[in-house]
Amino acid sequence: MTDVYEWLDRAMQTIHQANWYRSTKVITSRAGSTATVAGQEMLMFASNNYLGLAGDRRLIDAAIEATQKYGTGSTGSRLVSGHLDLHEELEYSIAQLKQTEAALVFSSGYLANLGSIASLVGTRDLILSDAYNHACLKHGAVLSEAKVVEFAHASSDDLAAKLQQHRHQYRRCLIATDTVFSMDGDLCPLREIMALADVHDCMVLVDEAHGTGVFGASGAGVVSAVGIDRPLIQVGTLSKALGSLGGYVAGSAKLIDFLRNRASSWIYTTGLSPADTAAAVAAVSIVQSEPQRRDRLWQNVENLRQALALSSIDTFPTASPIVAVKVGDTSKTLSIVRSLQSQGIFAPAIRPPTVPTARIRLTPIATHTDAQIQTLVTCLKNAILDCK
């Protein structure tokens, strides 16, 4: 018989030859500033656990209490048997944090973007998408079957030109962008985007995955931090600064009611588990009541940037806790990462096709100490020298 899966061997060979092969690293410890990775104790600089909440005892206790009360799963879709009072509590908390009329919780941030975009626009419509948008924004755009036009990364000038060229040909238009770009750490020009949306009669959807909990006086995100008070669609995740799992959409009451009835990735999937939901409720409360966590995070970010600059280690421009070290060559990047691991530092190599050029992505968190950050920089400097 013909082996119809033989092509997989050739495909994997190509992946290996291109240095694109990836594999998982087994972690056997609680989330925090350190981790036990494949049996080795390491400093963790690969986590999106920006505020250190994923290992916070209060989130753990909330998850345990919810599991004891409701069980381990919500057992069905939210429109059938899976709608808990906990889900309503979380949605109310998110709406309060975001200062929106309502919110809707999905089982992941990926599903929130897929369902929202595919519901809001269709074959007669246009999507303007930042070239560096996360895959879930791009995949949601494809799923919608709308016309998709990319504009140059973070370029309001190119967005304006693309709107001028294409907007008049379509019924509705959605501008979609990350607020914080996860691989470079830079921000979108949100004020300029909103101004263009007003001129060209566009909806705006922003992904606050790496902004929620981190930016703004109350941790509401980039939208709040830059003072946007006009209607827009805010999507985000509960799995990064909020230390849990799931996603959300926040916006007007009519938007949320529409998504409850049209977003397939919400309608046809099991509701978020009680443990994850309760942990997220606890996290939102902590984000609002403990601004010192954000203060400490930003101090750690500044300490890291200064230490890297003093060591003449070049980084991409960043306005967030994501600090990407420029390397360029994929083989060299992998060698540096292996050297870091041997020195007890867990930091990931990010390479094509995920990004145009290879880099090492560093993410300090609020619970790192000054000494741990200095250790990272010293080890990174040694690793770069070793790989020259």
C-alpha positions in Angstrom: 0.0 0.0 0.0 1.1 3.6 -0.7 2.0 5.5 2.5 -0.1 8.6 2.1 1.7 10.2 5.1 5.2 9.8 3.5 5.2 13.5 2.7 5.5 14.3 6.4 9.1 13.0 6.5 10.1 15.3 3.7 8.3 18.2 5.3 10.0 17.7 8.7 13.4 17.4 6.9 12.8 20.8 5.4 11.9 22.3 8.8 15.1 20.9 10.3 17.2 22.2 7.4 15.8 25.7 7.8 16.4 25.7 11.5 12.7 26.1 12.1 12.3 22.9 14.2 10.8 23.5 17.7 10.2 21.2 20.6 8.7 21.6 24.0 10.6 22.1 27.3 9.1 20.3 30.3 8.5 22.5 33.4 7.9 20.9 36.7 7.5 23.9 39.0 5.0 26.6 39.8 5.0 29.7 37.6 7.3 32.4 38.9 10.7 34.1 38.5 12.4 30.7 38.6 11.4 27.4 37.0 12.6 23.8 37.0 13.1 23.0 33.3 14.0 19.5 32.3 15.2 19.0 35.9 17.3 22.1 35.9 16.6 25.1 38.2 16.6 28.2 36.0 15.8 31.9 36.0 12.6 32.4 34.0 12.7 35.1 31.4 10.5 33.5 28.8 7.1 34.0 30.6 4.2 36.3 29.9 3.4 36.2 33.6 4.1 39.9 33.8 2.7 40.6 37.3 3.7 37.2 38.8 0.1 36.3 39.3 0.1 32.8 37.8 1.8 31.5 41.0 0.0 33.8 43.4 -1.6 32.0 46.3 -4.8 34.0 46.1 -5.4 32.8 42.5 -4.7 29.2 43.5 -7.1 29.4 46.4 -9.8 30.9 44.3 -9.4 28.1 41.7 -9.5 25.4 44.4 -12.6 26.9 46.0 -14.4 27.2 42.6 -13.5 23.6 41.8 -14.8 22.3 45.1 -18.1 24.2 44.5 -18.7 23.7 40.7 -16.5 20.7 39.8 -13.7 20.6 37.2 -15.5 21.6 34.1 -18.5 23.8 33.0 -19.8 20.7 31.1 -21.2 22.5 28.0 -21.5 25.5 25.9 -22.6 28.7 27.6 -25.9 28.8 25.7 -26.8 25.2 26.9 -25.5 24.1 30.3 -22.1 25.7 30.7 -23.1 29.2 31.9 -22.1 29.8 35.5 -22.6 32.8 37.8 -18.8 32.9 37.9 -18.7 33.7 34.2 -21.1 36.6 34.8 -19.0 37.8 37.7 -15.8 37.7 35.5 -17.5 39.5 32.6 -18.7 42.2 34.9 -15.2 42.6 36.4 -13.6 42.9 33.0 -16.2 45.5 31.9 -15.4 47.5 35.0 -11.7 47.2 34.4 -12.0 48.3 30.8 -14.7 50.9 31.5 -17.0 49.4 28.9 -20.7 48.6 29.0 -20.2 44.9 28.8 -17.8 42.0 28.2 -17.9 38.4 27.0 -15.5 35.7 28.1 -14.3 33.1 25.6 -12.3 29.9 26.3 -9.1 31.4 24.9 -7.9 34.8 23.5 -7.4 33.0 20.1 -11.1 32.0 20.0 -12.1 35.6 21.0 -10.4 37.0 18.0 -11.5 34.3 15.6 -15.2 34.6 16.6 -15.3 38.4 16.8 -13.7 39.2 13.5 -15.6 36.5 11.6 -18.8 37.8 13.0 -18.3 41.5 12.4 -17.4 41.5 8.7 -18.0 39.3 5.7 -17.6 39.0 2.0 -18.8 42.6 1.2 -16.4 44.1 3.7 -12.8 45.2 4.2 -10.2 44.5 6.9 -7.1 46.7 7.3 -4.6 44.6 9.3 -1.2 45.6 10.6 1.5 43.5 8.9 2.8 42.3 12.3 -0.5 41.3 13.8 -0.7 38.1 15.8 -1.7 35.0 13.9 -5.2 34.9 15.6 -6.0 38.3 14.1 -4.9 37.2 10.7 -6.7 33.9 10.9 -9.9 35.6 12.0 -9.6 37.8 9.0 -9.3 34.9 6.7 -12.2 33.1 8.3 -14.4 36.2 7.8 -14.0 36.0 4.0 -13.7 39.8 3.9 -11.2 41.5 1.7 -7.9 41.7 3.7 -5.4 44.5 3.1 -2.2 44.7 5.2 -0.7 48.1 6.0 2.9 48.6 6.9 3.7 47.8 10.5 2.7 50.6 12.9 2.4 53.1 10.0 -0.6 55.4 10.2 0.6 57.0 6.9 0.3 53.7 5.0 -3.0 52.9 6.8 -4.3 56.3 5.6 -3.2 55.6 2.0 -4.8 52.1 2.0 -8.0 53.5 3.4 -8.0 56.2 0.7 -7.5 53.5 -2.0 -9.9 50.8 -0.8 -12.5 52.0 1.7 -15.0 53.3 -0.7 -15.4 49.9 -2.4 -16.8 48.1 0.6 -19.8 48.1 2.9 -18.1 47.9 6.3 -14.5 48.3 7.3 -12.6 46.9 10.3 -9.2 48.1 11.3 -7.5 45.4 13.3 -4.2 45.7 15.3 -2.4 44.5 18.4 -1.8 47.3 20.9 1.5 45.7 22.0 3.3 43.6 19.4 4.4 40.4 21.1 7.7 39.8 19.3 9.2 43.3 19.2 7.5 45.0 22.2 6.5 48.2 20.3 3.0 49.8 20.4 0.5 50.6 17.7 -0.2 54.3 16.9 -3.6 54.0 18.5 -4.6 57.7 18.5 -3.8 58.1 14.8 -5.7 54.9 14.0 -8.8 56.1 15.9 -8.6 59.4 14.1 -8.5 57.7 10.7 -11.3 55.4 11.7 -13.5 58.4 12.4 -12.7 60.0 9.0 -13.3 56.8 7.0 -16.2 55.4 9.0 -14.4 52.3 10.3 -14.7 49.9 13.2 -11.6 49.3 15.2 -10.6 46.1 16.9 -7.5 46.0 19.2 -5.9 43.0 20.8 -4.8 44.0 24.3 -3.3 40.5 25.1 0.1 42.0 26.2 -1.4 45.3 27.4 -4.1 44.3 29.9 -2.8 44.4 33.5 0.4 46.2 32.4 -0.6 49.6 31.0 -2.7 52.3 32.5 -3.3 53.6 36.0 -5.6 50.7 36.8 -4.0 48.1 34.5 -6.8 48.5 32.0 -4.4 48.4 29.0 -3.1 50.6 26.3 -6.5 52.0 25.3 -6.9 53.4 28.8 -3.2 54.5 29.0 -3.4 56.7 25.8 -6.8 58.1 26.8 -9.1 56.7 24.1 -12.7 57.3 25.1 -14.5 56.5 21.8 -16.2 53.2 21.1 -14.0 50.4 19.9 -13.7 46.6 20.3 -11.2 45.4 22.9 -10.1 41.8 22.7 -7.6 40.3 25.2 -6.5 37.2 27.1 -6.7 36.1 30.7 -3.5 34.0 30.3 -0.7 36.6 30.5 -0.7 39.3 33.2 -3.9 37.9 34.6 -2.3 34.5 35.2 -5.2 32.3 34.2 -6.7 31.1 30.9 -9.3 32.3 28.5 -10.1 35.4 26.5 -12.5 38.3 26.4 -14.1 40.9 24.3 -15.1 44.2 25.9 -17.2 46.9 24.3 -20.7 48.2 24.0 -23.7 46.2 25.3 -25.1 45.8 21.7 -21.7 44.5 20.5 -21.6 41.9 23.2 -25.2 40.9 22.7 -24.5 40.5 19.0 -21.4 38.3 19.6 -23.4 36.0 22.0 -25.7 35.3 19.0 -23.2 35.2 16.2 -19.7 34.3 17.4 -19.3 30.6 16.5 -16.1 30.2 18.6 -18.2 31.2 21.7 -21.5 29.5 20.8 -20.1 26.1 19.9 -17.4 25.6 22.5 -17.5 24.6 26.2 -17.5 27.4 28.7 -14.3 28.3 30.6 -13.6 26.0 33.5 -14.7 27.1 37.0 -11.0 27.1 38.2 -9.8 29.4 35.4 -12.8 31.7 35.7 -12.4 32.2 39.5 -8.6 32.7 39.2 -9.2 35.4 36.6 -11.8 37.1 38.8 -9.2 37.2 41.6 -6.5 38.5 39.2 -8.6 41.4 38.0 -9.2 42.5 41.6 -5.5 42.3 42.4 -4.6 44.3 39.2 -6.9 47.1 40.3 -6.0 47.1 44.0 -2.2 46.6 43.8 -0.7 49.2 41.4 2.7 48.5 43.1 2.9 45.3 41.1 2.9 47.3 37.9 5.4 49.8 39.4 7.8 47.0 40.2 7.4 45.4 36.7 8.2 48.7 35.0 11.2 49.3 37.3 12.5 45.8 36.4 12.0 46.6 32.7 14.0 49.9 33.1 16.7 48.1 35.0 17.0 45.5 32.3 17.2 48.0 29.5 19.9 50.0 31.3 21.9 46.9 32.1 21.7 45.7 28.4 22.8 49.2 27.1 25.7 49.3 29.5 26.8 45.9 28.2 26.5 47.1 24.6 23.8 44.5 23.9 21.6 45.8 21.1 17.8 45.5 21.4 14.8 46.3 19.2 13.0 49.6 20.2 10.4 48.8 22.8 7.7 50.5 24.9 6.6 47.4 26.8 8.0 44.7 29.1 8.9 42.7 26.0 12.7 43.3 25.3 14.0 41.6 22.1 17.7 41.3 21.7 18.9 41.6 18.1 20.9 38.7 16.8 19.8 38.1 13.2 21.5 34.8 12.3 19.3 31.9 13.3 22.1 29.4 14.0 23.9 32.0 16.2 20.6 32.7 18.1 20.2 29.1 18.9 23.8 28.8 20.1 23.3 31.8 22.4 20.1 30.3 23.8 21.9 27.0 24.5 24.7 28.8 26.2 22.1 30.7 28.4 20.5 27.4 29.3 23.8 26.0 30.4 24.2 29.0 32.7 20.7 28.6 34.2 18.8 31.1 32.1 15.6 30.2 30.3 15.0 32.7 27.5 13.6 31.8 24.1 15.0 32.0 20.6 12.3 33.6 18.3 13.1 32.9 14.6 11.6 32.8 11.2 8.9 32.2 10.1 7.4 33.7 13.3 9.5 36.8 12.8 11.5 38.3 9.9 14.9 38.1 11.8 16.0 35.9 14.7 16.1 37.4 18.2 16.1 36.5 21.8 12.9 37.6 23.5 13.2 38.6 27.2 10.3 39.3 29.5 11.0 40.5 33.0 8.2 40.0 35.5 7.3 41.9 38.7 8.7 39.3 41.0 12.3 39.3 39.6 14.9 40.8 41.8 17.6 43.3 40.8 20.2 40.5 41.3 18.3 38.1 39.0 18.2 40.7 36.2 21.9 41.4 36.6 22.6 37.7 36.4 20.6 37.5 33.2 22.6 40.3 31.6 25.9 38.9 32.7 25.1 35.4 31.3 23.8 36.9 28.1 26.9 38.9 27.6 29.0 35.8 28.2 26.8 33.8 25.8 27.2 36.4 23.0 31.0 36.4 23.5 31.1 32.6 23.4 29.2 32.5 20.1 31.3 35.0 18.2 
